[in-house]
Amino acid sequence: MKDEAILELFQNRDERAIQYADQKYGRGCMKIARDILSSPQDAEEAVNDMWMRVWDAIPPARPENLFAFLSATVRNCALNRVIAKQTQKRGGGQQDAALDELAYCVPAGGSVEETVDAKLLRTAIERFLDGLSSDARTIFVERYTNLKPVSEIAEEFRITESKVKVTLMRVRKKLRTFLKEEGWL
């Protein structure tokens, strides 16, 4: 079933929308959740949370890209589970490391103006990523969007962890320069 038809089912509050969306995108959403969470049960819960949020969000929202919307939602649900577990355990993980690496080149949120500008910032970062080589872009996205450990990225690309770290460092440096030129920093 095409995304437009699935979105129409959501708009009409037809529960089959979740069934069809799950058939089309469920595996991808589960992979994103599993990459962030260590437990298969937690990943399944994150996906279930995602479906509830999507059901509540559509309507009024009508995303242009359904998979991107689902991906972002499941990522946020998985990260919320990680934060909840870390609050309980007071432990650290890949998410903290990845976010700390980006902290110096992405402005911190908090004020109303920065919240309103979040979409513009995302668009600027997407333009930046479009200018990168395919490998550099994929490595960056795997690390900072999907929050994969450096070791897994190195294994997937069949390169050393050192090469992944150097690539990430160079891309972060370019991103920082780009954001300065765009007036974000």
N, C-alpha and C positions, 0 to 999 in steps of 0.2 A: 504494500500500500504506500502511496506517495505521501510525503510530509504534509502537503496541503490538505489531503483528505483526513489525515490523523489530526491535524490542527482543527479542522472543521468539527470532528467528533468531540474534541476537547471543548470547543466553543459551545457546542450543543449539550455539553455535560453528559455525554455518552461514555459509559465506563469502558466500552470497547476501545476507546482511545489509548488507554494504558496498555491493554492487551496487544494492540497493533504496534504501539511504540516499543514495547518490550520485545516483541518478536524481531523488530528491525534494529533496535539499538541496545537491547538489554545486555548483550555480551560486552559491547564496548564500555558501557557504564560500569559493569561489574569489574572489568579489567582496571579501569581508573580507580575504583574503590579499593581493589586488592593491591594495587601498586602503592597506595597511601597507607592502608591499614594492614597490620600483620596477621590478623585473624580473619579467616573466611566468614565466620559468623558476623563479625563486625562489618565486613564488606557487604554482606547481604542486608544487614540492618541499614547501612548507609544508602543502599539502592532503594530499599523500601521507604526510607525517609524522603529520598529524592522524588519518588512517585507521588507521595503525599504533597510535597511542596509544589510539584509541577501541577498537580490537580488543583491546588489552591491558587496557583499563579495564572493559569490559562482557563478562562478569561480572568482578568481583563488583558493580561499580556498576550501578545501574538508574535512570538519570536520569528525572525526572518530565517534563521537557521536552527532547525529543531535539535539536531545533534549537538551543536555548540551550546545551546541552552541546557540540554540534558547533561552534557559534560561538565559545564560550570556548576550546575546544581549538585550533581553527585560529588564533585570535588569539594564543594563547600560542606556538604553533609559529612563526607569522610573526614575533612579537617576538623569539623566540630566534634566528631567522635574522638579524634586524636587529642584535641584540647581537653575534652572532658576526662579522658583517661589520664592525661598528664596532670591535670588538676588533682586527680585522685592519687596518682603515684608520685607526682613531683619529679618525673623522670624527663630525660631529653630524648630527642630522636632526629630523624632525617629532616623533618619539617622545620624544626628550629634552626638546624644548620643551614638549610637552603635559604630560609628567610633572612638569616643573619648575613649571609653572603650578599644578598641583594640590598640590604638595609642602607648602605651608603650611597646607592645610586638611584633609589626610588624615594620620592618625598613621602614623609609620614602623613597619615591621614588624621582626621580629628575635627577640623573646623568645617563649618557648613560649606564654605567656598570650595574646599578641597574635595568634599563629598560630591558636590555638584560637578566638579571638574573631572571626576573619576572616569567618566566615559571618554572625555577628550584625551585624557592621559592614556587610556587603553588604546585608543585609536592611534595615538602617536607611537606607542610601543609596537603596535602591529605594523605601522609603516617602517619602523626601524627594523623589525624582524624580516620584513619583505626584502630589505636590502642586503641581508646576510646570505652567505652560501647555504645551500640546503643542509649540509652536515652541521654547520655551526648553529643554524636555526633549530634543527631537530634536537641537538644536544642541549641547547638552552631551554627549549620547551620541555623536554623530558625532565630536566633538573628542576626548573622553577615553576612549571605548571603541573606536571605529573608527580613532582617531588621524588623522583627516582634517585637512589643512591649512586654516587659516582662509579662505584664498582659495577653496578648493573649496566650503566650506560656504556662503560668501557667494554664490557662483555658483548653487548649488543652490536657495537660498532667494530669490535675486534681490534681495539686499540688499547694502549696502556691507560691506567688511571691518571698518570701524570699528564698525558696528552689531553684527556678530558678536562682536567683542572686548568691547564694552560688555556685551552679553548674557552672555557667559562670565564676565566680571568680577563682574557682579551675582549670577549663580548661584553662583559660588565663594564669594562673601561670605555668601550665604544658607546655603550648605552648611556653611560654617565655624560660623555661628551655630547652625544645627540640630545639628551634631555636638557643640558645647559644651553645648547644652541636654540632649542625650542622654547626656552624660557621657563622650564619646569623646575630648575634648580637655581 
